[in-house]
Amino acid sequence: MGKPLPASRTLAQSLAVSRDTVEAAYSQLHAEGFIERRVGSGSFVSKKAQVSPRRRTRQRQEVQHLRLSQRGAAIYQSGGVRETLVPRPFAPGVPETRSFPLQTWERLERQVLKEHGTLALMHSHPQGVEELRRAISDYVNLERGACATPERVLVLTSSQQAMALCATVLLDTGDRIFIEDPVYHGARKAFDAAGLECIPIPLDAQGIRLESLHEESKPAKAIFLTPSHQFPTGATLALDRRLAVIEWAHQQQTWIIEDDYDSEFHYAGKPTACVQGLDSHDRTIYIGTFTKSMFPGLRIGYMVLPPQLVAPMTVARTLQDGHSASIAQLTLARFIVGGHFGAHVRAMRTVYAERRDALERLARQYLSDFVEPVVPSGGMQMPCLLIQNLSEQEVIDGARRAGIDLLGLTALHVSSEHKAGFLMGFAAYAPKELEVAVKKLAGVLRALERKEPLPVR
């Protein structure tokens, strides 16, 4: 018999409740097997309901020694790809959402619901609704010089999902993939999680260095590129190099994974045509997203695939999340076809160019003793190289404590031959907000230089 419980009269007086309430509680516990009641002896905790200290210890040990697969452990230890819930200066890749034409979006969404009714609440085709696939293909053909048809478009939730699909559908564990050095961290983590061997290819001002590509003695099954605005340097892959990579991939029977993540935001002349549109050999997988050009909560990205990959990629997608929400897809299709997307991008291109220039001016005014900004011709973030003997990690940690998010450059490099620094996202912050944040960052850098206590937000 277990531990005795207080008599109902005593417990009722202690809790200042009626005895009937205590009796009802005891009766319920008895019915569920938590206590035992003996006439003349009282109520006792049931032995069946007790957990021995030894068992509790074993349960804690099992939690502490949770065994993951090698892939699961690698994913967990990498920290994943975290996105900012409430953006803080200078989180990279965050668009301006306060200027988004929300009323237009709401009107189009109401039209979708009125026209489609409850059908819009059902599953959509795993490849994506036909209206959106047609709108995307028309858009990338016109604006990016792509060679797309609705049948070759696969609608996804994000570019991160696209890269994960490429890593698992096109390559096996241990296969080699060539990546830019430095490289977009989301791509690197997707490839690492799939167990691929990432081989770095160095860059110069015109993108990847082709001689380094040709010097690799062992072939690779794929190469990952961000040719429009290389992440994080902002370099644009020169046209002659694009053509050379296409020919090399054709000869090697290698896949080209082209991430065109923020190609809409080019601030100096017309952007160069995408690699996919130049590739007559169908070796290029083109990845795009509306997260950067519209708003993160939309969760719609896409791939333009070689015809032979459409069915395998679509089937693989069904094993991940099945499909994308129909209402958002249908609304986005109308948003694009109605010209609203193009108008929004043009407006944001002007805004972002002004904010880039403002950040450069502020960096040179307040941070010139510590960093050298590298002004990009496009994109949503600006690399800044440290020119003082300051620890990159200490700068990032100090800025975070002050309410500022910086992405360090070291983690984006595979090789050790690089300069320390960080990325400063500017798209989501007005010039006045940038000025406040830059001044705060200047205070962090001065405190680190003098080894003083850091300012705290």
Secondary structure by P-SEA (a helix, b strand, c coil): cccccccaaaaaaaacccaaaaaaaaaaaaaaccbbbbccccccccccccccaaaaaaaaaaaaaccccaaaaaaaaaccccccccccccccccccccccaaaaaaaaaaaaaaaccccccccccccccaaaaaaaaaaaaaccccccccccbbbcccaaaaaaaaacccccccbbbbbcccccaaaaaaaaaaccbbbbbbbccccccaaaaaaccccccbbbbcccccccccccccaaaaaaaaaaaaaacbbbbccccccccccccccccccccccccccbbbbbbcccccccccbbbbbbccccaaaaaaaaaaaccccccaaaaaaaaaaaaaaaaaaaaaaaaaaaaaaaaaaaaaaaacccccccccccccccbbbbbbcccccaaaaaaaaaaacbbbbbccccccccccccbbbbbcccccaaaaaaaaaaaaaaaaaaaaccccccc
